[in-house]
Amino acid sequence: MYRPILTTKLYIPPPRRNAVRRPRLLEQLNRGLHRKLTLISAPAGFGKTTLLSEWVAVCEYPVAWLSLDEEHNDPTRFLVYLVSALQRLTLSKVEGEAPLGERILSSLNSPQLPPINAILTTLINEITAVSENFILVLDDYHLIKSAPVDQALEFLVNHLPPSSIHLVIATRKDPPLLLARLRARDQLTELRASDLRFTPIETAEFLNRVMALNLSADDMTALETRTEGWIAALHLAAISLQGHRDTSHFIQSFSGSHYFILDYLVEEILEKQPERIQNFLLFTSILDQLCGSLCDAVVPQSSISGQAILDSLERTNLLLIPLDDKRQWYRYHHLFKDVLQARLAKLQPGNVVELHLRACAWYEQNNLRLNAIHHALAARQFERAADLIEWEWSANIGSYYQNATWTKWVQTLPDKLVRTRPTLSIGLAWELLFSGQLQAAESRLKDASRLLAANNRDSLEVSLSSQDESIVQSPQELLDLAWAFYSQALGDHAGTIKYARKTLSLLTETNHYIAGLASSLLGLAYWRNGDLETAAQYMTDAIARLRTTGHILFAISGSYTLASIKIAQGRLFDAANIYTEALRFATAQGEPVGTTDLHLGLSKLYHEQGNEEAAVEQLQKCLALGKQAALPEWPYGLYLVQAQLKTEQGELDDALTLLDKAEQIYQKSPVPNVCSVAALKTRVWLRQDRLAEALSWLRGQGLSVENELSYLQEFEYITFARVLIAQYRHDQTDETLQTAISLLKQLYSMAETGGRLGSMIEIVVLQALINEAQENIPCALQFLERALTLAETEGYLRIFVNEGQPMARLLYGALSHKINPNYVQRVLAAFPPNALGPKKSFTTQSQATTLLEPLSKREIEVLHLIAEGQTNQEIAANLCLSVNTVKVHTRNIYGKLDAHHRADAVAKARVFGILSST
């Protein structure tokens, strides 16, 4: 006879009060009801039973529940409890048939027990006869270690009709079922630890609503990250937090060594494992990631292979997390790892160093130097670590752009050791240079120079005798290049050129990466000196070399730099081709860092040429990619572009705000800053008629026509000329006028010598405007014609449009004199309406239909003579009038034509048909 059952094993656990609602998981369980089996498999403390009790409470189907324990390893006891659980259901039965499972219990109570499969067949037939669907839950199945019970379960799963019963198994390890076949047949729903972890929202609800801790968002995020959403750990942490005043400090220090976590994991997991598994867990806890052969190297005496143990640990859900789909690499849960390491340090401290050395050797043999370095440092084997760190840097020169990890490794070594190794000193100097720590970098460069001078160069080609010859670099070349970079950062252009040229002289033809960097530094140095043609040649060479070596970031940033040089040369179409080709290259590489900047540069260029549709499209692409594909300087450049657009739209206060933001984030970089924010702000002030602020900037800069001009200050000096022109318009002093004329003449000569067409055009435009300001229109038009000739071939538009109404008036004058009419009309078409005054038409009209008050006969006579370029005195003599009378007629003409000076009046008279256009 079978013993009485413990009916509490058949009770359905009630849902917890104040439990965190998990609708996403409930919906997943509901969606799986049409399948045979739902498997909820996860380590202890992931809320399996809690989730099921919540689901059962709202499920529309009847539920039978069996909480398993060690007693159920007896097949008879298992079947008795299973049938008893089913009998608690209130189901519709076929009339005349015995209650579900009654015959089975009778047979189990007989002296001669029938074959288990026969009993199960009877049970399945009875279940099939039931007209209602129901659910059977087997909780804690990991406690079953009986092959007959496993076989009984497999028989049930294979033959249960899914139309009648849905089986749910909750367990800490997978049951020995053919799960792969069930998946393939879409008969299995699975919830794993990754599904059961609390999400950030669930974590917040648990900690602050359920546990009433009132933690900050940062503290909750930190705790969720530390526990990886493991519910038991969160619960234990919450208990520990109750009564703690400094919750943030507790959370930051929370680990597996905390006694609540330690006790739980040791008692619930570690101590329940066989001794060989405990040792395996302790020894491999030093590893961040685990695979079979690595575990074999760290635990060499094990009689079972590391892969077999890992497979077993995964099946038993022993807080082992797979890291790939092939189940080759794993890691321990962070808190479990903390516990294991704490136990290892306590129970076997003498083995820790040897374990790290074994791991280091395995990683080194498998060419995984980063991990080998970690374990060498952990074992405090500094000489071996130094060899590996040197090897890693030499093998990856150019891949460590601002690499904090490599720098941290070196700084972990004894400083005395570092200062005896040239490669480490040079490598550390490079990393310090990239991070902007110039003084510290200089110290390391001096160390390296001293070491190289004291030793034979041949003996320093490589620090490791085993290093691959293909990655060898001469320390002298790397040192010279570092000195060139250091000189460039200090603004020492002569030093940059000296060391970069020396580097190139030492290199072989195939050493493209180092040569590419040296060429790029030379390109930047010559750019800073204003020798743009030489700068472009070196930068072109650098891009080609860096692409050859696969250094995408440097190649793309080099293309952006080259395009900027071409723009400074006034070669807009060359720059557009460089941007476009670089974008094709970047797109083929998956839009890496620098792609955003290329779109921004192309947008600026198209805008200058008046191709607004393309400019907007490129700016939208730039903003869509954003920081993730941008160089560090991109936000600064974006603010400048947005400020320029606001300026052109007349939203000058907004433009100044954007320039302030740009100024706040500006950081000095290898690329010369040829357009300072302060000068840009001064130009906006001039548009606002804030001459006092502009003059204040001028005094603060100490600019003077007596100073020696330099390319790096060219933009500031052109701004200086703009301030002088504005000042002349305000006070009409001859001294200001002559100073402006002299300055512009010097600037043009310097720009022409340097081949900087963009600057030349702007300077000639200003020369035209200063003559317009003194009403010397013939001279103004001569300069304008020169500017148009320089600008037309490259398609410049905004350089004229941004000068506003004074330039519009001059352009109308140029049109009336048939100066490049097609180009002038295209430029005028780009002006906003408010910069042109009344809408212009270039067809002849009767003045009576276009003027509110027609010109008198005498005024027309005066206007014709003005158009001929006669002075007031000459007009007075020709018409037998006084000079004052001529001035009166002139004022009347201006008023009726809405003109501001002679050229404006003549241009408008031609438009209105008062004067012939011939």
Residue pairs with C-beta under 8 A, 6 or more apart in sequence:
1 109
2 76
2 77
2 80
2 108
2 109
3 77
5 80
5 81
5 84
7 84
8 67
9 66
9 67
9 68
9 69
9 81
10 64
10 65
10 66
10 67
10 81
10 84
10 85
10 88
11 65
11 67
12 53
12 56
12 63
12 65
12 137
13 49
13 50
13 52
13 53
13 65
13 67
14 53
14 57
15 50
15 53
15 54
15 57
16 50
16 53
16 54
18 209
18 210
19 50
19 54
19 210
20 198
20 202
20 205
20 206
20 210
21 54
21 205
22 51
22 54
22 202
25 51
25 55
25 191
25 195
25 196
26 51
26 54
26 55
26 58
28 189
28 191
28 195
29 38
29 51
29 55
29 189
29 191
30 59
31 189
32 38
32 166
32 189
33 61
33 135
33 166
34 162
35 162
35 166
35 186
35 187
35 188
35 189
36 157
36 160
36 162
36 166
36 167
36 182
36 187
36 188
37 157
37 166
37 167
37 168
37 169
37 177
37 182
37 187
37 188
37 189
38 166
38 167
38 168
38 169
38 188
38 189
38 190
38 191
39 169
39 171
39 174
39 175
39 179
39 188
39 189
39 190
39 191
40 48
40 51
40 52
40 168
40 169
40 170
40 171
40 190
40 191
40 196
41 169
41 170
41 171
41 172
41 173
41 174
41 190
41 191
41 192
41 317
42 48
42 172
42 191
42 192
42 193
42 196
42 317
43 172
43 193
43 230
43 269
43 317
43 318
43 319
43 333
44 172
44 232
44 268
44 269
45 230
45 231
45 232
45 233
45 235
45 264
45 268
46 193
46 196
46 197
46 230
46 231
46 232
47 196
47 231
48 139
48 170
48 171
48 196
49 139
49 140
49 170
51 191
51 196
52 137
52 139
52 168
52 170
56 63
56 65
56 135
56 137
59 135
61 133
61 134
61 135
61 166
62 89
62 90
62 91
62 132
62 134
62 135
63 89
63 134
63 135
63 136
63 137
64 85
64 86
64 88
64 89
64 134
64 135
64 136
64 137
65 85
65 137
65 139
66 72
66 81
66 82
66 85
66 136
66 137
66 138
66 139
67 139
67 140
68 78
68 81
68 138
68 139
68 140
68 141
68 143
68 144
69 140
69 143
70 143
71 77
72 78
72 81
72 143
72 144
72 149
73 143
73 144
73 145
73 146
73 149
74 146
75 116
75 146
75 148
75 149
75 152
76 108
76 113
78 144
78 146
78 149
78 152
79 104
79 108
79 116
79 119
79 120
79 152
80 105
80 108
82 123
82 136
83 100
83 101
83 104
83 105
83 108
83 123
84 101
84 105
85 136
86 100
86 101
86 127
86 136
87 99
87 100
87 101
87 102
89 100
89 134
91 100
91 130
91 131
91 132
91 134
92 130
92 131
92 132
93 99
93 100
93 129
93 130
94 129
97 129
100 126
100 127
100 130
101 123
101 126
103 122
103 126
104 119
104 122
104 123
104 126
107 113
107 114
107 119
107 122
108 119
116 148
116 151
116 152
116 155
117 155
120 152
120 155
120 156
120 159
121 159
123 156
124 156
124 159
124 160
124 161
127 160
127 161
127 164
127 165
128 161
128 164
130 164
132 164
133 163
133 164
133 165
133 166
134 164
134 165
134 166
135 165
135 166
135 167
135 168
136 165
136 166
136 167
136 168
137 168
137 170
138 153
138 167
138 168
138 169
138 170
139 170
140 170
140 171
140 172
141 153
141 169
141 170
141 171
141 175
142 171
142 172
142 173
142 316
142 317
144 150
144 153
144 175
150 175
150 176
153 175
153 177
154 176
154 177
154 178
156 167
157 167
157 177
157 182
160 167
162 187
169 175
171 317
172 316
172 317
173 315
173 316
173 317
173 318
174 315
174 317
179 188
182 188
183 190
193 230
193 317
193 321
196 231
197 228
197 229
197 230
197 231
198 206
198 224
198 229
198 231
198 234
199 229
200 220
200 221
200 224
202 229
203 220
203 223
203 224
203 229
203 234
204 217
204 220
206 231
206 234
206 235
206 238
207 213
207 215
207 220
207 223
207 234
207 238
208 214
208 215
208 220
211 235
211 238
211 241
211 242
213 238
213 241
213 242
213 247
215 223
215 241
215 247
215 251
216 248
218 248
219 247
219 248
219 251
222 248
222 251
222 252
223 234
223 237
223 251
223 254
224 234
226 237
226 251
226 254
226 255
226 334
226 335
227 233
227 234
227 237
227 254
227 334
227 335
228 333
228 334
228 335
230 333
230 335
232 264
233 261
233 335
236 258
236 260
236 261
236 264
237 251
237 254
237 258
237 260
237 261
239 260
240 250
240 254
240 258
240 260
241 247
241 250
241 251
244 250
255 261
255 335
255 338
256 262
256 265
256 334
256 335
256 336
256 337
256 338
256 339
256 340
256 341
256 342
257 338
257 339
257 342
261 335
261 338
261 339
262 339
262 342
265 335
265 336
265 339
266 339
266 343
269 318
269 319
269 336
270 278
270 281
270 339
270 340
270 343
271 278
273 281
273 318
276 302
276 303
276 304
277 309
277 312
277 313
279 299
280 295
280 299
280 302
280 306
280 309
281 318
281 332
281 340
282 340
282 343
282 344
282 347
282 348
283 298
283 299
283 344
283 351
283 355
284 290
284 295
284 298
284 299
285 332
285 337
285 340
285 341
285 344
286 298
286 341
286 344
286 352
286 355
286 356
286 359
286 375
286 378
287 294
287 295
287 298
287 359
288 331
288 371
288 374
289 323
289 329
289 330
289 331
289 371
290 306
290 310
290 320
290 329
290 330
290 331
290 332
291 306
291 307
291 310
291 328
291 329
291 330
292 305
292 306
292 307
292 308
292 310
292 328
293 306
293 307
293 362
294 306
294 359
294 362
294 363
295 302
295 306
295 307
295 309
295 310
296 302
296 305
296 306
297 358
297 359
297 361
297 362
298 355
298 358
298 359
298 362
299 306
300 358
302 309
310 320
310 330
311 327
313 320
313 330
314 320
314 322
314 327
314 330
319 332
319 333
319 336
320 330
320 331
320 332
320 333
321 330
321 331
321 332
321 333
322 329
322 330
323 329
323 330
323 331
331 337
332 340
344 351
344 352
345 352
353 379
353 380
356 375
356 376
356 378
356 379
357 375
357 376
357 379
357 381
359 371
359 375
360 372
360 375
360 376
360 379
360 381
360 384
361 372
363 369
363 371
363 372
363 375
364 372
364 388
369 388
369 391
369 392
369 395
370 392
370 405
372 388
373 385
373 388
373 389
373 392
373 409
376 382
376 384
376 385
376 388
377 385
377 409
377 412
377 413
382 413
382 414
382 417
383 417
385 409
385 412
385 413
386 413
386 417
386 418
386 421
386 424
387 463
387 464
389 406
389 409
389 410
389 413
389 424
389 427
390 421
390 423
390 424
390 427
390 463
390 464
391 463
391 464
391 467
392 406
393 400
393 406
393 423
393 424
393 427
394 423
394 427
394 462
394 463
394 467
394 471
394 472
394 473
395 467
395 468
395 471
397 473
397 478
397 513
397 514
398 513
398 517
398 549
398 551
398 554
400 406
400 427
400 430
400 431
401 434
401 553
402 431
402 434
402 435
403 431
406 427
406 431
407 428
407 431
407 432
407 435
410 418
410 424
410 427
410 428
410 431
413 424
418 424
418 425
418 428
419 425
419 447
420 451
421 451
421 463
422 448
422 451
422 452
422 455
422 460
422 463
422 475
422 479
423 460
423 463
423 475
425 444
425 445
425 447
425 448
425 451
426 444
426 445
426 448
426 475
426 478
426 479
426 482
428 444
429 441
429 444
429 445
429 448
429 482
429 486
430 441
430 478
430 482
430 485
432 438
432 440
432 441
432 444
433 441
433 482
433 485
433 486
433 489
436 489
438 486
438 489
438 490
441 482
441 486
442 486
445 479
445 482
445 483
445 486
448 475
448 479
448 482
449 479
451 460
452 460
452 475
452 476
452 479
457 474
457 475
457 476
460 475
461 472
461 474
461 475
462 472
473 511
473 514
474 506
476 506
477 503
477 506
477 507
477 511
477 514
478 514
480 499
480 500
480 502
480 503
480 506
481 499
481 500
481 503
481 514
481 517
481 518
481 521
483 495
483 499
484 495
484 496
484 498
484 499
484 500
484 502
484 503
484 518
484 521
485 496
485 517
485 521
487 493
487 494
487 495
487 496
487 498
487 499
488 495
488 496
488 521
488 524
488 525
488 670
489 670
491 528
493 525
493 528
493 529
496 521
496 522
496 524
496 525
497 522
497 525
497 526
500 518
500 519
500 521
500 522
500 525
501 518
501 522
503 514
503 515
503 518
504 515
504 518
504 519
507 514
507 515
507 518
512 545
512 546
512 548
512 549
513 545
513 546
513 549
513 551
515 541
515 545
516 541
516 542
516 543
516 544
516 545
516 546
516 548
516 549
516 551
516 554
517 542
517 546
517 554
519 538
519 539
519 541
519 542
519 545
520 538
520 539
520 542
520 546
520 554
520 558
520 561
521 670
522 535
522 538
523 535
523 536
523 537
523 538
523 539
523 542
523 558
523 561
523 562
523 565
524 535
524 539
524 561
524 670
524 671
524 672
525 535
526 532
526 534
526 535
526 538
527 535
527 539
527 561
527 565
527 568
527 672
528 672
528 711
528 712
529 711
530 710
530 711
530 712
530 714
530 750
530 754
530 756
531 754
532 565
532 568
532 569
532 754
532 755
532 756
533 569
533 755
535 565
536 562
536 565
536 566
536 569
539 558
539 561
539 562
539 565
540 562
542 554
542 558
543 555
543 558
543 559
543 562
546 554
546 555
546 558
547 555
547 585
552 586
552 589
552 592
552 594
553 592
553 593
553 594
555 585
556 582
556 585
556 586
556 592
556 593
556 594
556 595
556 597
556 598
557 594
557 597
557 631
559 578
559 579
559 581
559 582
559 585
559 594
559 598
560 579
560 582
560 594
560 597
560 598
560 601
560 631
561 671
562 578
563 575
563 578
563 579
563 582
563 601
563 605
564 575
564 601
564 671
566 572
566 574
566 575
566 578
567 575
567 605
567 758
568 674
568 756
568 758
568 759
569 755
569 756
569 757
569 758
570 756
570 757
570 758
570 759
570 760
570 761
570 790
570 794
571 757
571 794
572 605
572 608
572 609
572 794
572 795
572 796
573 794
573 795
575 601
575 605
576 602
576 605
576 606
579 598
579 601
579 602
579 605
580 602
582 598
583 595
583 598
583 599
583 602
586 592
586 594
586 595
586 598
587 595
591 625
591 629
592 629
593 629
593 630
593 631
594 629
594 630
594 631
595 625
595 629
595 630
596 622
596 625
596 626
596 627
596 629
596 630
596 631
596 634
597 622
597 630
597 631
597 633
597 634
597 637
599 618
599 619
599 621
599 622
599 625
600 618
600 619
600 622
600 634
600 637
600 638
600 641
602 614
602 618
603 615
603 616
603 617
603 618
603 619
603 622
603 641
604 615
604 641
606 612
606 614
606 615
606 618
607 615
607 645
607 798
608 795
608 796
608 797
608 798
608 799
609 794
609 795
609 796
609 797
610 795
610 797
610 798
610 826
610 830
619 641
622 638
627 634
627 635
632 667
632 669
633 667
633 669
633 671
635 665
636 662
636 665
636 666
636 667
639 658
639 659
639 661
639 662
639 665
640 658
640 659
640 662
640 675
640 677
640 680
642 658
643 655
643 656
643 658
643 659
643 662
643 680
643 684
644 655
646 652
646 654
646 655
646 658
647 655
647 683
647 684
647 687
647 802
648 798
648 801
648 802
648 832
650 834
652 684
652 687
652 688
655 684
656 681
656 684
659 677
659 680
659 681
659 684
662 677
663 677
663 678
666 673
666 677
672 712
674 711
674 712
674 714
674 715
675 715
676 715
676 716
678 697
678 701
679 697
679 715
679 716
679 719
681 697
682 693
682 694
682 697
682 698
682 719
682 722
682 723
683 719
683 722
685 691
685 693
685 694
685 697
686 694
686 722
686 723
686 726
691 723
691 726
691 727
691 730
694 723
694 726
695 723
695 727
697 723
698 720
698 723
701 716
701 720
703 713
703 716
703 717
703 720
705 739
705 742
705 743
705 746
709 717
709 746
709 747
709 750
711 750
711 754
711 756
714 747
714 750
714 751
714 756
714 759
717 743
717 747
718 747
718 759
718 762
718 763
718 766
720 743
721 740
721 743
721 744
721 747
721 763
721 766
722 766
724 736
724 739
724 740
724 743
725 740
725 766
725 769
725 770
725 773
727 733
727 736
728 736
728 737
728 740
728 770
728 773
728 774
729 773
737 770
737 774
740 770
741 767
741 770
744 763
744 766
744 767
744 770
747 759
747 763
748 760
748 763
748 764
748 767
751 759
751 760
751 763
752 760
757 790
757 794
758 799
760 790
761 787
761 790
761 791
761 796
761 799
762 799
764 783
764 784
764 786
764 787
764 790
765 783
765 784
765 787
765 799
765 800
765 803
765 807
767 783
768 780
768 781
768 783
768 784
768 787
768 807
768 810
769 780
769 803
769 806
769 807
769 810
771 777
771 779
771 780
771 783
772 780
772 806
772 809
772 810
772 901
772 903
773 806
775 901
775 902
775 903
777 810
777 813
777 869
777 901
777 902
777 903
778 869
780 810
780 813
780 903
781 810
781 813
781 814
781 817
781 819
781 903
784 810
784 811
784 813
784 814
784 819
785 814
785 819
785 820
787 800
788 814
788 819
788 820
788 823
788 824
788 827
789 820
791 799
791 800
792 820
792 823
797 826
797 827
797 830
798 830
800 807
800 811
800 827
800 830
801 807
801 827
801 830
801 831
801 832
801 835
804 835
805 835
805 836
805 837
805 900
808 828
808 831
808 835
808 836
808 837
809 899
809 900
809 901
809 903
809 904
809 907
810 903
811 824
811 827
811 828
812 828
812 840
812 903
812 904
812 907
812 908
812 911
813 903
813 904
813 906
813 907
814 820
814 824
815 821
815 824
815 825
815 828
815 842
815 907
815 910
816 906
816 907
816 910
816 915
816 917
825 842
828 836
828 840
833 839
837 898
838 898
840 911
841 911
842 911
844 913
844 917
845 912
845 913
846 913
847 854
847 855
847 912
847 913
847 914
848 854
850 912
850 913
851 896
851 897
851 912
852 896
853 896
854 896
855 863
855 892
855 893
855 896
855 914
856 892
858 879
858 889
859 889
859 892
859 893
859 896
860 914
861 879
862 875
862 879
862 886
862 889
862 890
862 893
863 893
863 905
863 906
863 909
863 914
863 915
864 915
865 874
865 875
865 878
865 879
866 875
866 890
866 893
866 902
866 905
866 906
867 906
867 909
867 915
870 878
872 883
872 886
872 887
872 890
873 883
875 881
875 886
876 882
876 883
876 885
876 886
879 886
881 889
890 902
893 899
893 905
894 900
894 901
894 904
894 905
897 904
897 905
897 908
897 909
897 912
898 908
899 905
899 908
906 915
909 915
910 916
910 917
